[in-house]
Amino acid sequence: MALVIGGLALAAFGVFQLSPAVQDRLFAMGARAQLDRQSQLATSDDAIRVLLCGTSSPLPLRKAAKACTLVAIGGRLFIVDIGPEGSENLALWRVPTPKVEAVFLTHFHSDHIGELGELNMQGWAQGRRQPLDVYGPVGVVEVVAGFNAAYAFDRQYRNAHHDNGMGLLPLAAGEMTAHVADFVQPGDVPAGRTQLIYAKGGVTVTAIETDHRPVSPAFAYRFAYKGRSVVITGDTILNDGLVDATKGADVLVSEAQAHHLQDIMAREATSVGQETLASVLKDTSRYHINPVEAAQLANRAGVRELVYTHMAPPLVLGLLKTPWLRGVAKERPEGVTIGHDGMVITIPVDGSAITFSALEG
């Protein structure tokens, strides 16, 4: 039997190699299957869904994009930060980027904004018919203008290639529009100030001042809908203002850095002569929350679920979760999850159990 199956397989391979018609037919079948594949992310029912589209820190990790979180809520799509590789993840999962209504930037480190231009271009090239709205702290006008300028030639080329006089890629729709939340000014001492910056269709988004100094201003965001809410921290240290602004949220999606492991990395970098990297690694502990502090934040705010993202150092092996979480169980024995790219957190509006699933792509 094995010989028969092997012979048939060999014969089929030979036919494929020698027949352009068979090659084209199989390619067409594969292309149709891929193009017809729908996103696994539900967006139209009455729930808040949070998709982790990038969970790594600036340090490279093959299986994880940089900072990126998508919120599907009330039939609308929003993105908080869009670091490198984030838009590739969205494309592989068939998330409909033309339907992304707005991007909310927490601050302007490259691992949080690096793929803003690509996200905008992909949404426009796939059918978005209006500029993409981008919200953020003071400085967002300059950041958006810079990306608009950097992609100006690209927009012109694509319009010339593909518009064909049919209005398929209108140039005006390929740009982004900046919306600055200027209730915090550069240099202000963080005091946990908040401001409602978006309200439409029952969805509200509140910007929360965080402490990521010397980066200033920096924000977290709270998305709310029909009595349910999620807070996405951005980069920060633990502070009372963030606790107050997070109170009563269903889910806290928090960045975290295990400082004790980061210090070991810094020491090892020094031992192999990488002094600049060692200095950078040591410095980061001053302006990032650690896993235990994030658990304390979740407890003090009374959230139902804490989900870690933007994790440093990279969890290159599953075994590293144990030292990375060291001390967390003592603070918060339940309601703690380490996030990964493709994780979906579903918050039903009726207050029932929060569930976790994963996209495949």
Secondary structure, 3 states (H helix, E strand, C coil): CHHHHHHHHHHHHHHHHHCHHHHHHHHHHHHHHHHCCCCCCCCCCCEEEEEEEECECCCCCCCCCCCEEEEEECCEEEEEEECCCHHHHHHHCCCCHHHEEEEECCCCCHHHHCCHHHHHHHHHHCCCCCCEEEEECCCHHHHHHHHHHHCHHHHHHHHHHHCCCCCCCCHHHHCEEEEECCCCCCCCCCCCCEEEEEEECCEEEEEEECCECCECCCEEEEEEECCEEEEECCCCCCCHHHHHHHCCCCEEEEEEECHHHHHHHHHHHHHCCCHHHHHHHHHHHHCCCCHHHHHHHHHHHCCCEEEEEEEECCCCCHHHHHHHCCCHHHHCCCCEEECCCCEEEEEECCCCCCEEEECCC
